[in-house]
Amino acid sequence: MEIRPINIGQIRQQTLQQQSAAGSSAASSFSSVMEQALQPAAEAEAAAKTEQVSLLTGDSASIHSVVMATEQADIALRLTMQIRTKVLDAYNEVMRMQI
């Protein structure tokens, strides 16, 4: 029975490769989640802009629909900003953790 020494360099290299592979898949899933979260805010903004243009060109006589679409876009933007703030706070909290 032969006893072989442990090669620390090879173990570190394998660990780094596994971490980088896991990190890239986590980053892609995180980015897709964030894109999906931003989608409603972008749609609400586009709808509000369309309503505003139709009011200015005279196609729409209802100022109520313009105000409602603008408020929906504003609420969606505020929600997006709050989510961003919470994500940044969580990131900062993780970075402050001692290992």
KOLLO-921471 format. One line per field, with one value per atom (N, C-alpha, C): atom name; residue number from 0; residue in one letter; z, y, x. Coordinates in nm, 2 decimals. Last residue first. Layout:
BEGIN
atom	[CA/...]
nr	[NUM/...]
rest	[A/...]
c3	[Z/...]
c2	[Y/...]
c1	[X/...]
***
This chain:
BEGIN
atom	[N/CA/C/N/CA/C/N/CA/C/N/CA/C/N/CA/C/N/CA/C/N/CA/C/N/CA/C/N/CA/C/N/CA/C/N/CA/C/N/CA/C/N/CA/C/N/CA/C/N/CA/C/N/CA/C/N/CA/C/N/CA/C/N/CA/C/N/CA/C/N/CA/C/N/CA/C/N/CA/C/N/CA/C/N/CA/C/N/CA/C/N/CA/C/N/CA/C/N/CA/C/N/CA/C/N/CA/C/N/CA/C/N/CA/C/N/CA/C/N/CA/C/N/CA/C/N/CA/C/N/CA/C/N/CA/C/N/CA/C/N/CA/C/N/CA/C/N/CA/C/N/CA/C/N/CA/C/N/CA/C/N/CA/C/N/CA/C/N/CA/C/N/CA/C/N/CA/C/N/CA/C/N/CA/C/N/CA/C/N/CA/C/N/CA/C/N/CA/C/N/CA/C/N/CA/C/N/CA/C/N/CA/C/N/CA/C/N/CA/C/N/CA/C/N/CA/C/N/CA/C/N/CA/C/N/CA/C/N/CA/C/N/CA/C/N/CA/C/N/CA/C/N/CA/C/N/CA/C/N/CA/C/N/CA/C/N/CA/C/N/CA/C/N/CA/C/N/CA/C/N/CA/C/N/CA/C/N/CA/C/N/CA/C/N/CA/C/N/CA/C/N/CA/C/N/CA/C/N/CA/C/N/CA/C/N/CA/C/N/CA/C/N/CA/C/N/CA/C/N/CA/C/N/CA/C/N/CA/C/N/CA/C/N/CA/C]
nr	[98/98/98/97/97/97/96/96/96/95/95/95/94/94/94/93/93/93/92/92/92/91/91/91/90/90/90/89/89/89/88/88/88/87/87/87/86/86/86/85/85/85/84/84/84/83/83/83/82/82/82/81/81/81/80/80/80/79/79/79/78/78/78/77/77/77/76/76/76/75/75/75/74/74/74/73/73/73/72/72/72/71/71/71/70/70/70/69/69/69/68/68/68/67/67/67/66/66/66/65/65/65/64/64/64/63/63/63/62/62/62/61/61/61/60/60/60/59/59/59/58/58/58/57/57/57/56/56/56/55/55/55/54/54/54/53/53/53/52/52/52/51/51/51/50/50/50/49/49/49/48/48/48/47/47/47/46/46/46/45/45/45/44/44/44/43/43/43/42/42/42/41/41/41/40/40/40/39/39/39/38/38/38/37/37/37/36/36/36/35/35/35/34/34/34/33/33/33/32/32/32/31/31/31/30/30/30/29/29/29/28/28/28/27/27/27/26/26/26/25/25/25/24/24/24/23/23/23/22/22/22/21/21/21/20/20/20/19/19/19/18/18/18/17/17/17/16/16/16/15/15/15/14/14/14/13/13/13/12/12/12/11/11/11/10/10/10/9/9/9/8/8/8/7/7/7/6/6/6/5/5/5/4/4/4/3/3/3/2/2/2/1/1/1/0/0/0]
rest	[I/I/I/Q/Q/Q/M/M/M/R/R/R/M/M/M/V/V/V/E/E/E/N/N/N/Y/Y/Y/A/A/A/D/D/D/L/L/L/V/V/V/K/K/K/T/T/T/R/R/R/I/I/I/Q/Q/Q/M/M/M/T/T/T/L/L/L/R/R/R/L/L/L/A/A/A/I/I/I/D/D/D/A/A/A/Q/Q/Q/E/E/E/T/T/T/A/A/A/M/M/M/V/V/V/V/V/V/S/S/S/H/H/H/I/I/I/S/S/S/A/A/A/S/S/S/D/D/D/G/G/G/T/T/T/L/L/L/L/L/L/S/S/S/V/V/V/Q/Q/Q/E/E/E/T/T/T/K/K/K/A/A/A/A/A/A/A/A/A/E/E/E/A/A/A/E/E/E/A/A/A/A/A/A/P/P/P/Q/Q/Q/L/L/L/A/A/A/Q/Q/Q/E/E/E/M/M/M/V/V/V/S/S/S/S/S/S/F/F/F/S/S/S/S/S/S/A/A/A/A/A/A/S/S/S/S/S/S/G/G/G/A/A/A/A/A/A/S/S/S/Q/Q/Q/Q/Q/Q/Q/Q/Q/L/L/L/T/T/T/Q/Q/Q/Q/Q/Q/R/R/R/I/I/I/Q/Q/Q/G/G/G/I/I/I/N/N/N/I/I/I/P/P/P/R/R/R/I/I/I/E/E/E/M/M/M]
c3	[0.91/0.89/0.98/0.98/1.00/0.98/0.77/0.85/0.86/0.59/0.72/0.81/0.37/0.36/0.50/0.46/0.44/0.43/0.47/0.59/0.58/0.20/0.29/0.42/0.11/0.06/0.15/0.24/0.26/0.22/0.12/0.27/0.30/-0.15/-0.11/0.04/-0.11/-0.17/-0.13/-0.02/0.06/0.02/-0.25/-0.12/-0.03/-0.44/-0.46/-0.33/-0.32/-0.34/-0.36/-0.35/-0.21/-0.22/-0.63/-0.55/-0.41/-0.69/-0.74/-0.66/-0.56/-0.52/-0.56/-0.72/-0.58/-0.52/-0.97/-0.95/-0.80/-0.91/-0.95/-0.93/-0.85/-0.75/-0.78/-1.11/-0.99/-0.88/-1.26/-1.29/-1.17/-1.14/-1.13/-1.16/-1.20/-1.06/-1.05/-1.48/-1.42/-1.28/-1.50/-1.55/-1.49/-1.37/-1.32/-1.37/-1.55/-1.41/-1.35/-1.78/-1.78/-1.64/-1.70/-1.74/-1.74/-1.66/-1.55/-1.58/-1.89/-1.81/-1.70/-2.19/-2.04/-1.97/-2.45/-2.38/-2.23/-2.67/-2.55/-2.48/-2.89/-2.91/-2.79/-2.85/-2.86/-2.89/-2.79/-2.93/-2.95/-2.51/-2.57/-2.72/-2.48/-2.43/-2.49/-2.59/-2.65/-2.60/-2.42/-2.56/-2.62/-2.18/-2.19/-2.33/-2.26/-2.22/-2.23/-2.30/-2.41/-2.38/-2.04/-2.15/-2.27/-1.91/-1.87/-1.98/-2.04/-2.05/-2.01/-1.96/-2.10/-2.12/-1.68/-1.74/-1.88/-1.68/-1.63/-1.68/-1.78/-1.86/-1.81/-1.58/-1.72/-1.80/-1.37/-1.36/-1.50/-1.46/-1.44/-1.43/-1.48/-1.60/-1.57/-1.25/-1.31/-1.43/-1.20/-1.10/-1.16/-1.42/-1.41/-1.31/-1.36/-1.48/-1.47/-1.12/-1.12/-1.24/-1.22/-1.12/-1.12/-1.39/-1.45/-1.35/-1.20/-1.30/-1.36/-1.06/-0.99/-1.09/-1.26/-1.21/-1.13/-1.31/-1.42/-1.36/-1.06/-1.11/-1.22/-1.04/-0.94/-1.00/-1.25/-1.26/-1.16/-1.15/-1.27/-1.29/-0.90/-0.90/-1.03/-0.99/-0.91/-0.91/-1.12/-1.20/-1.12/-0.91/-1.02/-1.10/-0.74/-0.69/-0.81/-0.90/-0.86/-0.81/-0.92/-1.04/-1.01/-0.65/-0.72/-0.84/-0.61/-0.53/-0.60/-0.78/-0.80/-0.73/-0.65/-0.79/-0.82/-0.40/-0.41/-0.55/-0.48/-0.41/-0.42/-0.59/-0.67/-0.61/-0.35/-0.47/-0.56/-0.19/-0.15/-0.27/-0.21/-0.29/-0.27/0.02/-0.02/-0.10/-0.07/0.00/-0.06/-0.05/-0.13/-0.05/0.02/0.08/0.00/-0.10/-0.11/-0.05/0.00/0.00/0.00]
c2	[3.62/3.47/3.41/3.87/3.82/3.67/4.08/3.96/3.92/4.28/4.32/4.19/4.17/4.21/4.24/4.14/4.02/4.05/4.41/4.33/4.20/4.48/4.54/4.46/4.32/4.30/4.36/4.44/4.30/4.26/4.69/4.68/4.53/4.62/4.68/4.67/4.53/4.44/4.49/4.76/4.64/4.55/4.93/4.97/4.85/4.79/4.81/4.84/4.81/4.68/4.69/5.08/5.02/4.88/5.11/5.18/5.12/4.97/4.92/4.99/5.13/4.99/4.94/5.36/5.37/5.23/5.26/5.31/5.32/5.20/5.09/5.14/5.46/5.36/5.24/5.58/5.63/5.53/5.42/5.42/5.47/5.50/5.36/5.35/5.77/5.73/5.58/5.75/5.82/5.78/5.63/5.56/5.62/5.83/5.70/5.62/6.05/6.06/5.92/5.94/5.98/5.99/5.90/5.78/5.81/6.16/6.07/5.95/6.29/6.32/6.22/6.19/6.16/6.19/6.21/6.32/6.30/6.14/6.10/6.22/6.27/6.14/6.10/6.50/6.51/6.38/6.49/6.50/6.51/6.47/6.59/6.60/6.22/6.33/6.46/6.05/6.06/6.17/6.10/6.14/6.15/5.99/6.13/6.18/5.72/5.80/5.95/5.66/5.65/5.73/5.69/5.77/5.77/5.48/5.62/5.72/5.26/5.29/5.43/5.28/5.29/5.32/5.25/5.37/5.39/4.98/5.09/5.23/4.85/4.85/4.96/4.90/4.95/4.95/4.76/4.91/4.97/4.49/4.57/4.72/4.44/4.44/4.52/4.41/4.55/4.56/4.14/4.23/4.37/4.04/4.01/4.10/4.13/4.17/4.15/3.98/4.13/4.19/3.72/3.76/3.91/3.74/3.72/3.75/3.79/3.89/3.87/3.55/3.67/3.78/3.37/3.36/3.48/3.47/3.47/3.45/3.42/3.56/3.57/3.15/3.23/3.37/3.08/3.04/3.12/3.19/3.24/3.20/3.05/3.20/3.25/2.79/2.82/2.97/2.84/2.78/2.81/2.93/3.02/2.97/2.71/2.83/2.93/2.52/2.49/2.62/2.65/2.62/2.60/2.65/2.78/2.76/2.37/2.45/2.58/2.31/2.25/2.33/2.46/2.49/2.44/2.34/2.48/2.52/2.09/2.10/2.24/2.15/2.09/2.11/2.25/2.33/2.28/2.02/2.14/2.23/1.70/1.81/1.93/1.47/1.56/1.68/1.19/1.31/1.39/0.84/0.96/1.09/0.53/0.65/0.77/0.21/0.33/0.45/-0.12/0.00/0.12]
c1	[-1.55/-1.54/-1.45/-1.78/-1.65/-1.65/-1.98/-1.96/-1.82/-1.99/-1.94/-1.92/-2.11/-1.97/-1.91/-2.37/-2.29/-2.14/-2.44/-2.44/-2.36/-2.43/-2.33/-2.33/-2.64/-2.50/-2.40/-2.85/-2.82/-2.68/-2.85/-2.83/-2.79/-2.90/-2.77/-2.74/-3.16/-3.06/-2.92/-3.29/-3.29/-3.18/-3.26/-3.20/-3.19/-3.41/-3.26/-3.19/-3.66/-3.60/-3.45/-3.69/-3.69/-3.63/-3.70/-3.59/-3.58/-3.93/-3.80/-3.69/-4.12/-4.10/-3.97/-4.09/-4.06/-4.04/-4.18/-4.04/-4.00/-4.44/-4.35/-4.21/-4.54/-4.54/-4.44/-4.51/-4.44/-4.43/-4.68/-4.54/-4.45/-4.92/-4.88/-4.73/-4.92/-4.91/-4.87/-4.95/-4.84/-4.81/-5.20/-5.09/-4.96/-5.36/-5.36/-5.23/-5.33/-5.28/-5.27/-5.44/-5.30/-5.25/-5.70/-5.62/-5.47/-5.78/-5.78/-5.70/-5.80/-5.68/-5.67/-5.92/-5.93/-5.80/-5.90/-5.96/-5.97/-5.64/-5.71/-5.77/-5.53/-5.60/-5.68/-5.38/-5.53/-5.60/-5.12/-5.15/-5.30/-5.13/-5.07/-5.10/-5.24/-5.31/-5.26/-5.04/-5.18/-5.26/-4.83/-4.82/-4.96/-4.94/-4.90/-4.89/-4.96/-5.08/-5.05/-4.69/-4.78/-4.91/-4.59/-4.54/-4.64/-4.73/-4.75/-4.71/-4.62/-4.76/-4.79/-4.35/-4.39/-4.53/-4.38/-4.33/-4.36/-4.48/-4.56/-4.51/-4.25/-4.38/-4.47/-4.07/-4.04/-4.17/-4.19/-4.16/-4.14/-4.19/-4.32/-4.30/-3.90/-3.99/-4.12/-3.75/-3.76/-3.86/-3.77/-3.83/-3.84/-3.64/-3.78/-3.85/-3.38/-3.45/-3.60/-3.34/-3.34/-3.41/-3.33/-3.43/-3.45/-3.11/-3.24/-3.35/-2.91/-2.94/-3.07/-2.92/-2.95/-2.98/-2.83/-2.97/-3.01/-2.58/-2.67/-2.81/-2.46/-2.47/-2.57/-2.47/-2.55/-2.57/-2.30/-2.44/-2.52/-2.06/-2.12/-2.26/-2.03/-2.05/-2.11/-1.97/-2.09/-2.13/-1.73/-1.84/-1.97/-1.58/-1.60/-1.72/-1.58/-1.64/-1.67/-1.44/-1.57/-1.65/-1.19/-1.26/-1.41/-1.11/-1.13/-1.21/-1.09/-1.19/-1.22/-0.88/-1.01/-1.12/-0.67/-0.71/-0.85/-0.66/-0.70/-0.74/-0.57/-0.69/-0.74/-0.32/-0.42/-0.55/-0.19/-0.20/-0.31/-0.17/-0.26/-0.28/-0.16/-0.11/-0.21/-0.06/-0.17/-0.11/0.14/0.12/0.00/0.05/0.08/0.06/0.14/0.09/0.14/0.07/0.15/0.07/0.08/0.00/0.09]
***
